[in-house]
Amino acid sequence: MKTEKNRPYRLMTPGPVPLSPIVREILGQPMIHHRTPEFEKVLKSVGQKLKKTFLTSQPVFMHASTGTGAMQSALTNTLNPGDKVLAIVSGKFGERWAKMSEIIGCQVSVMNVEWGSAVKVEDVAEFLKKNPDTRAVLCQACETSTATQHPIEALGKLISEYKETLFIVDAITGLGAMPLPMDEWHLDVVISGSQKAFQLPTGLSFIALSAKAWNINKNVKKPDFYFDLRLEKKAIEKGETHFSSVVPLVRALDSVLDGLVDDRLEKAIKRSQLLAQVTRDAGQLLKCPAFSKSPASSVTALMVPEGVDGQALRDLMESKYYVTVMGGQDQLKGKILRIGHLGYITNDDMCATFGVLSLALIELGFNPPLDPEKIMVFVRKALGNSEVPF
Ligand SMILES: *Cc1c(COP(=O)(O)O)cnc(C)c1O
């Protein structure tokens, strides 16, 4: 993908996300060593704030990995080969849970959910009643491939009634964009990643275990060498990470987290919810209605009008207008556009995205009900006084 110098490039994807000017400045600072009193202070501050973002009393750990590393850490720190798990599969990331848990030797039951729909809590309840020896239920808070949100609070309540069953939640595009209070909702393992609502480049992942999960962690016979949370716990008590820390990302995280704690967490979530609502409404006005029956607040999937090639549409938006959105995968290839609204997304970014979408539709021979100017006016008005909160 080519970018001309000084031409605004709009990254409207569900990770990676645009960086704020403050984050870019911090990332450019001179390097320091990670075993220094100076960095120890940053780590301590980040550790305290992460707990307030996860809303847990438990420590939150960082791995130097993409989000998938935290998925692996979640499994290898709580499960043994032969353990029975239930993987809720409603898209590509659910498939990843199923594949990963199979590779570590679990007995995996897959609950297939129609793409674009949320899992039914009754179905999980029925499964657990029949299979009370299930060791973990694996789910996404938001299934990014279909932009669909699952009923995490209700699932947490249900699973908490089973003393030996953990609820493992991939909140990589959930945390910071939808309410997910870990302790209050009985979530046993919560993971996230830096390049989503944490507004940073890719390269850090986050994980926290509930008291119940820590108890079960004692029975893990073969922890992963790299992702061993027992070692990370010892390191954190000494003010360190077990392996080298990603100093620039952690320093930038310390700043970003100021916008994701206390009342600012709520504000950030509200902003995501507003962007999602405006995206659905503007899409509807362009004859691109929302695809999901349980739409997420971090990313929105819009259906591409009949007769328009979705792949050509996203390619045109990117190559000619420098707006990057994602298409659909597998069965949804060419049928949906996925517009991410996480990170440093300004009102201008939102207006431009829909102006460009309208323009690109026209260029591909489709006549949207609103021309570029009109849809931009709509988006501007719908966003009102709200601005990016950090
Ligand atoms: C982005 C994402 C991941 C992790 O992907 P990485 O490329 O490994 O960072 C996992 N689950 C969901 C739901 C995601 O959106």
The ligand as an SDF file (V2000), in Angstrom:
LIG
                    3D

 15 15  0  0  0  0  0  0  0  0999 V2000
   -6.9910   -8.7710   16.8410 C   0  0  0  0  0  0  0  0  0  0  0  0
   -7.6160   -9.9080   17.5400 C   0  0  0  0  0  0  0  0  0  0  0  0
   -6.8570  -10.9890   18.0490 C   0  0  0  0  0  0  0  0  0  0  0  0
   -5.3590  -11.0590   18.0270 C   0  0  0  0  0  0  0  0  0  0  0  0
   -4.7310  -10.9120   16.8660 O   0  0  0  0  0  0  0  0  0  0  0  0
   -3.1660  -10.6500   16.8180 P   0  0  0  0  0  0  0  0  0  0  0  0
   -2.9450  -10.4470   15.3650 O   0  0  0  0  0  0  0  0  0  0  0  0
   -2.4850  -11.8470   17.3420 O   0  0  0  0  0  0  0  0  0  0  0  0
   -2.8710   -9.4440   17.6520 O   0  0  0  0  0  0  0  0  0  0  0  0
   -7.5180  -11.9980   18.7240 C   0  0  0  0  0  0  0  0  0  0  0  0
   -8.8490  -11.9650   18.9110 N   0  0  0  0  0  0  0  0  0  0  0  0
   -9.6020  -10.9470   18.4610 C   0  0  0  0  0  0  0  0  0  0  0  0
  -11.0580  -10.9770   18.7290 C   0  0  0  0  0  0  0  0  0  0  0  0
   -9.0160   -9.9080   17.7560 C   0  0  0  0  0  0  0  0  0  0  0  0
   -9.7740   -8.8910   17.3140 O   0  0  0  0  0  0  0  0  0  0  0  0
  1  2  1  0
  2  3  1  0
  2 14  2  0
  3  4  1  0
  3 10  2  0
  4  5  1  0
  5  6  1  0
  6  7  2  0
  6  8  1  0
  6  9  1  0
 10 11  1  0
 11 12  2  0
 12 13  1  0
 12 14  1  0
 14 15  1  0
M  END
$$$$
